[in-house]
Amino acid sequence: MGNAVVHFEIGGPDDAPLVAYYGALFGWDLQTISGGSYTLIDTRGGGGVNGGIGKSQTGEPWATFYVEADDLQAVLDKAASLGAKTVMPVTDFGGAVTIAMFNDPDGLLVGLVKAADPAQAGEQPGPSAGTGEPVDWFEVLGSDAGRTQRFYADLFGWTVGDSDPGAQGYGLVDTGAGRGIQGGLGASDQASWATVYASVADVEQTLAKAESLGGSRVYGPMAVDDHMQTGAFRDPAGNVFGVYHHGAH
């Protein structure tokens, strides 16, 4: 069984504008925790995963996803042996959550979160039902699709499907976890990122709204096949965030 992708996170030097931006863009429910500087996201999408918006301690923006693991240090050590670099060591936030972060061989930021103790009753609640846009896809685009796919498959036990040569070796990922979200691993000549995608009703309309709120378009709408369009934008802090629409067959 592979490791599940269970959470996403966005941050910048000033988190308040990002909270306003994403709330207006996607209709998410946003609750700032006591003490400020971090806001919990319930996408109200009825599926996918929830996330958070934080304030950067270094001034650098970030957007990424978190992978669940039982032993975070063991994953960091294995990641380092595969060419990654620890960015945040294993850190316990007062018993509420334990996380770590690394840069993969392309310098792309990915988070780790400690799996809940099975002895504890229940799991973290998923997105509630509502009119928000669900976040239900992750993506890593490195400089070399084969290297990216091997790194994540080796590290997390993910299975990467047959690559599409027309899409620079893009491969669909089955995490094998039976929960969380699935994704894709590939490469791009233009830009590299590790991020997530929200499912939206209209890609062009969403990208236009992202621009009107102070973001900028990265690409799209782009037709993947007869049924799917994708796109991506940069938020006001400079983070890349993806959107897609999958129509009925």
SULNORUR-V38504 format. One record per residue. N is the residue number from 1. OMEGA is omega in whole degrees, -180 to 180 (* if undefined). Layout:
n: [N & N]
omega: [OMEGA & OMEGA]
//
This chain:
n: [1 & 2 & 3 & 4 & 5 & 6 & 7 & 8 & 9 & 10 & 11 & 12 & 13 & 14 & 15 & 16 & 17 & 18 & 19 & 20 & 21 & 22 & 23 & 24 & 25 & 26 & 27 & 28 & 29 & 30 & 31 & 32 & 33 & 34 & 35 & 36 & 37 & 38 & 39 & 40 & 41 & 42 & 43 & 44 & 45 & 46 & 47 & 48 & 49 & 50 & 51 & 52 & 53 & 54 & 55 & 56 & 57 & 58 & 59 & 60 & 61 & 62 & 63 & 64 & 65 & 66 & 67 & 68 & 69 & 70 & 71 & 72 & 73 & 74 & 75 & 76 & 77 & 78 & 79 & 80 & 81 & 82 & 83 & 84 & 85 & 86 & 87 & 88 & 89 & 90 & 91 & 92 & 93 & 94 & 95 & 96 & 97 & 98 & 99 & 100 & 101 & 102 & 103 & 104 & 105 & 106 & 107 & 108 & 109 & 110 & 111 & 112 & 113 & 114 & 115 & 116 & 117 & 118 & 119 & 120 & 121 & 122 & 123 & 124 & 125 & 126 & 127 & 128 & 129 & 130 & 131 & 132 & 133 & 134 & 135 & 136 & 137 & 138 & 139 & 140 & 141 & 142 & 143 & 144 & 145 & 146 & 147 & 148 & 149 & 150 & 151 & 152 & 153 & 154 & 155 & 156 & 157 & 158 & 159 & 160 & 161 & 162 & 163 & 164 & 165 & 166 & 167 & 168 & 169 & 170 & 171 & 172 & 173 & 174 & 175 & 176 & 177 & 178 & 179 & 180 & 181 & 182 & 183 & 184 & 185 & 186 & 187 & 188 & 189 & 190 & 191 & 192 & 193 & 194 & 195 & 196 & 197 & 198 & 199 & 200 & 201 & 202 & 203 & 204 & 205 & 206 & 207 & 208 & 209 & 210 & 211 & 212 & 213 & 214 & 215 & 216 & 217 & 218 & 219 & 220 & 221 & 222 & 223 & 224 & 225 & 226 & 227 & 228 & 229 & 230 & 231 & 232 & 233 & 234 & 235 & 236 & 237 & 238 & 239 & 240 & 241 & 242 & 243 & 244 & 245 & 246 & 247 & 248 & 249]
omega: [180 & 179 & -177 & 171 & -165 & -172 & 172 & -176 & 179 & 178 & 178 & -179 & 175 & -174 & -176 & 178 & 179 & 177 & 179 & -177 & -176 & 175 & 180 & -175 & -171 & 180 & -179 & 172 & -172 & -178 & 179 & -178 & -177 & -176 & 178 & 177 & 173 & -178 & 178 & -180 & 162 & -175 & -175 & -179 & 178 & 180 & -177 & -178 & 175 & -175 & 180 & 176 & -175 & 177 & -178 & 176 & -177 & -175 & -180 & 175 & 174 & 170 & -177 & 175 & 180 & 179 & -177 & 178 & 179 & -176 & -175 & -179 & 179 & 179 & 177 & -180 & 180 & 178 & 180 & 180 & -180 & 175 & 179 & 180 & 178 & 177 & 175 & 177 & 179 & -173 & 179 & 179 & 174 & 180 & -179 & -180 & 176 & -176 & 172 & 180 & 177 & 168 & 180 & -176 & 175 & -179 & -179 & -173 & 177 & -178 & 173 & 177 & -177 & 179 & 178 & 177 & -180 & -180 & 179 & -177 & 172 & 177 & 176 & -179 & 177 & 179 & 177 & 178 & 180 & -175 & 178 & 179 & -178 & 173 & -171 & 177 & 173 & -178 & 171 & 174 & 178 & 180 & -179 & -174 & -179 & 180 & 180 & -179 & 179 & -179 & -175 & 176 & 180 & -175 & -171 & -180 & 179 & 175 & 180 & -179 & 180 & -179 & 178 & -179 & -180 & 180 & 177 & 175 & -179 & 180 & 177 & -175 & 166 & -178 & -179 & -176 & -178 & 177 & -173 & -177 & 177 & -177 & -179 & 180 & -179 & -178 & 178 & 176 & -172 & -174 & 176 & 176 & 167 & -173 & 178 & -180 & 173 & 175 & -175 & -179 & -175 & -176 & -179 & -180 & 180 & 179 & 178 & 179 & 177 & 178 & -177 & -180 & 176 & 176 & 178 & -178 & 174 & 175 & 173 & 1 & 177 & 179 & 176 & 175 & -178 & -172 & -173 & 171 & 176 & 176 & 178 & 179 & 169 & 177 & -176 & 177 & 179 & 179 & 175 & 177 & -175 & 173 & 176 & 173 & 178 & -178 & 180 & 177 & *]
//
